[in-house]
Amino acid sequence: MAAGEGAETIVIGAGIVGLMVARALLKDGRNVTVLERGEPGHGASFGNAGVLAFPEVLPLASMDSLKQAPKWLFDPLGPLSVRPAYALKIAPWLFRFFRSAGKTSYDAALAAQSHLMRLAEMEMDAALAETGLSVFVKRVGALDLFESEAAFRAAQHEWTLRGQAGFEGRPLTGAELAEAQPGLNPRFTHGMLFEKGRQVQNPYELTAALAQWLAGEGVSVRKGEVARIEARQGEGGATVILAGGERLAASALVIAGGAWSKPLAASLGDSLPLDTERGYNTTLPRPNVDLKRQLYFGGHGFVASPLADGAVRIGGAVEFAGLDLAPNFARSKAMLKKAKAFLPGLSDEGGTEWMGFRPSMPDSLPVIGRSRASRDIVYAFGHGHLGLTQSAGTGRLVADLLTGREPAIDVSPFRPGRFSKSS
Ligand SMILES: Cc1cc2nc3c(=O)[nH]c(=O)nc-3n(C[C@H](O)[C@H](O)[C@H](O)COP(=O)(O)OP(=O)(O)OC[C@H]3O[C@@H](n4cnc5c(N)ncnc54)[C@H](O)[C@@H]3O)c2cc1C
């Protein structure tokens, strides 16, 4: 029998989503194999900002984004850019993004995201406690910053919506704001503190430690690049075909390949509008600034996050350039330059630049649901800016679907076929 053959359940992808899915399946008593073509945690889960951003329930596909987009697109190193070489390819995705910003779609996505975030918070707490990985997480909250009272007031409706979803913020000005982040440039006059925001000290280390914990619990995390998948008719389950031709049998299969999941779903007959929003950052090991919590520089589209051992990570923004074009690290440098003005004294000595591929759907919602080819094949990708935050919640929903339990929340907003005409 080939290695892995007969494994009850195969999960493709050892990013934070695939590994949290594996944990949920293990809890259900399944025999689980995780297939990863590289090293666990070296995809988008490697260098992200590390925020458990449960209050971030507002879909990015919104009228606000549409209003800001022209201004942002005008600056090639600004918060949003499209590489000319990728402009035609991303056009259908952008068209769907614009359509998703309409009121009916926006309200539906907001409701779905709010439900998922409440579940995600609960499941993350349970997962961290069970695995002993809560040592990687600090409950420091997150602070959104504004450069005028007008900008703060303009965002008022966002606070209301987040509050309705169960994530209240606390407005800060003057001495309270200065205390929340000492040394901050006084151009930031207003802030909103979300105490429920939490900071992962090092997202890669958390992911790698989860892989190790799973291995200790009997999950096989093995190397293998999946070329395609066949649904098994009659007997159910799936056959996974690796790049070298090896065939692995699974009674159930989960695709959690992040931004690279599209061709895998296509091999099962599902054509999904998954693309990537590339993000950039710089990690500063000796920043010379004591960052108290994540700072979000709203008008500029990037964040500063406090990591383990006093390190700080500066970055974010969105670049549409697909999976193959070379990185443009001028983007991380531009954000770092701004951050040095916002946090005077910030030192970039020894900084490391990184680019990651966010797996993104046009309506800002992940794909969590069964493939059209088989009830035994479930998708878990497309979490965009929020994959770390929603990973444990996604694991719970995938386990519910594969076991045939009533899912913990309504999963219909996340169904794979939501963009197809027949859906
Ligand atoms: C700059 C930046 C900042 C971010 N900040 C945050 C944040 O603060 N909070 C938050 O919640 N999210 C954040 N995100 C988003 C988050 O990083 C992603 O949503 C999340 O990591 C996606 O996890 P994943 O497991 O789906 O994908 P990945 O981590 O990319 O993992 C997918 C894995 O699948 C493997 N794979 C793919 N195809 C195959 C195949 N055919 N065969 C075998 N293996 C395969 C890949 O090698 C990879 O290891 C950020 C992203 C970026 C880029």
The ligand as an SDF file (V2000), in Angstrom:
LIG
                    3D

 53 58  0  0  0  0  0  0  0  0999 V2000
    0.7590   41.0350    4.5670 C   0  0  0  0  0  0  0  0  0  0  0  0
   -0.3200   40.1270    5.1290 C   0  0  0  0  0  0  0  0  0  0  0  0
   -0.8220   40.3890    6.3990 C   0  0  0  0  0  0  0  0  0  0  0  0
   -1.8450   39.5830    6.9260 C   0  0  0  0  0  0  0  0  0  0  0  0
   -2.2830   39.8110    8.2000 N   0  0  0  0  0  0  0  0  0  0  0  0
   -3.2430   38.9970    8.7420 C   0  0  0  0  0  0  0  0  0  0  0  0
   -3.6690   39.1860   10.0820 C   0  0  0  0  0  0  0  0  0  0  0  0
   -3.1560   40.0300   10.8100 O   0  0  0  0  0  0  0  0  0  0  0  0
   -4.6660   38.3840   10.5600 N   0  0  0  0  0  0  0  0  0  0  0  0
   -5.2380   37.4120    9.7920 C   0  0  0  0  0  0  0  0  0  0  0  0
   -6.1650   36.7430   10.2610 O   0  0  0  0  0  0  0  0  0  0  0  0
   -4.8190   37.1900    8.5150 N   0  0  0  0  0  0  0  0  0  0  0  0
   -3.8450   37.9540    7.9810 C   0  0  0  0  0  0  0  0  0  0  0  0
   -3.4200   37.7590    6.6870 N   0  0  0  0  0  0  0  0  0  0  0  0
   -4.0750   36.7190    5.8950 C   0  0  0  0  0  0  0  0  0  0  0  0
   -3.5620   35.3390    6.2550 C   0  0  0  0  0  0  0  0  0  0  0  0
   -2.1500   35.3240    6.2280 O   0  0  0  0  0  0  0  0  0  0  0  0
   -4.1140   34.3080    5.2550 C   0  0  0  0  0  0  0  0  0  0  0  0
   -5.4910   34.4750    5.0720 O   0  0  0  0  0  0  0  0  0  0  0  0
   -3.8510   32.9000    5.7850 C   0  0  0  0  0  0  0  0  0  0  0  0
   -2.5040   32.7240    6.1220 O   0  0  0  0  0  0  0  0  0  0  0  0
   -4.2750   31.8620    4.7490 C   0  0  0  0  0  0  0  0  0  0  0  0
   -3.9500   30.6030    5.2950 O   0  0  0  0  0  0  0  0  0  0  0  0
   -4.0590   29.3250    4.3960 P   0  0  0  0  0  0  0  0  0  0  0  0
   -3.7050   28.1680    5.2520 O   0  0  0  0  0  0  0  0  0  0  0  0
   -5.3690   29.3250    3.6940 O   0  0  0  0  0  0  0  0  0  0  0  0
   -2.9700   29.5500    3.2460 O   0  0  0  0  0  0  0  0  0  0  0  0
   -1.3870   29.3830    3.2590 P   0  0  0  0  0  0  0  0  0  0  0  0
   -0.7840   29.7750    4.5420 O   0  0  0  0  0  0  0  0  0  0  0  0
   -0.8760   30.0860    2.0500 O   0  0  0  0  0  0  0  0  0  0  0  0
   -1.1880   27.8200    3.1360 O   0  0  0  0  0  0  0  0  0  0  0  0
   -1.5510   27.1070    1.9980 C   0  0  0  0  0  0  0  0  0  0  0  0
   -0.5870   25.9310    1.9050 C   0  0  0  0  0  0  0  0  0  0  0  0
   -1.0430   25.0410    0.8990 O   0  0  0  0  0  0  0  0  0  0  0  0
    0.1000   24.5290    0.2460 C   0  0  0  0  0  0  0  0  0  0  0  0
   -0.3190   24.0580   -1.0860 N   0  0  0  0  0  0  0  0  0  0  0  0
   -0.9140   24.8110   -2.0510 C   0  0  0  0  0  0  0  0  0  0  0  0
   -1.1570   24.0560   -3.1340 N   0  0  0  0  0  0  0  0  0  0  0  0
   -0.7100   22.8150   -2.8490 C   0  0  0  0  0  0  0  0  0  0  0  0
   -0.6760   21.6100   -3.5830 C   0  0  0  0  0  0  0  0  0  0  0  0
   -1.1220   21.5340   -4.8530 N   0  0  0  0  0  0  0  0  0  0  0  0
   -0.1550   20.5040   -2.9860 N   0  0  0  0  0  0  0  0  0  0  0  0
    0.3210   20.5560   -1.7040 C   0  0  0  0  0  0  0  0  0  0  0  0
    0.3350   21.6910   -0.9690 N   0  0  0  0  0  0  0  0  0  0  0  0
   -0.1800   22.8070   -1.5320 C   0  0  0  0  0  0  0  0  0  0  0  0
    1.0490   25.7070    0.1640 C   0  0  0  0  0  0  0  0  0  0  0  0
    2.3860   25.2970   -0.0460 O   0  0  0  0  0  0  0  0  0  0  0  0
    0.8230   26.3720    1.5130 C   0  0  0  0  0  0  0  0  0  0  0  0
    1.7320   25.9220    2.4830 O   0  0  0  0  0  0  0  0  0  0  0  0
   -2.3830   38.5270    6.1430 C   0  0  0  0  0  0  0  0  0  0  0  0
   -1.8430   38.2580    4.8820 C   0  0  0  0  0  0  0  0  0  0  0  0
   -0.8080   39.0360    4.3830 C   0  0  0  0  0  0  0  0  0  0  0  0
   -0.2370   38.7080    3.0280 C   0  0  0  0  0  0  0  0  0  0  0  0
  1  2  1  0
  2  3  1  0
  2 52  2  0
  3  4  2  0
  4  5  1  0
  4 50  1  0
  5  6  2  0
  6  7  1  0
  6 13  1  0
  7  8  2  0
  7  9  1  0
  9 10  1  0
 10 11  2  0
 10 12  1  0
 12 13  2  0
 13 14  1  0
 14 15  1  0
 14 50  1  0
 15 16  1  0
 16 17  1  0
 16 18  1  0
 18 19  1  0
 18 20  1  0
 20 21  1  0
 20 22  1  0
 22 23  1  0
 23 24  1  0
 24 25  2  0
 24 26  1  0
 24 27  1  0
 27 28  1  0
 28 29  2  0
 28 30  1  0
 28 31  1  0
 31 32  1  0
 32 33  1  0
 33 34  1  0
 33 48  1  0
 34 35  1  0
 35 36  1  0
 35 46  1  0
 36 37  1  0
 36 45  1  0
 37 38  2  0
 38 39  1  0
 39 40  1  0
 39 45  2  0
 40 41  1  0
 40 42  2  0
 42 43  1  0
 43 44  2  0
 44 45  1  0
 46 47  1  0
 46 48  1  0
 48 49  1  0
 50 51  2  0
 51 52  1  0
 52 53  1  0
M  END
$$$$
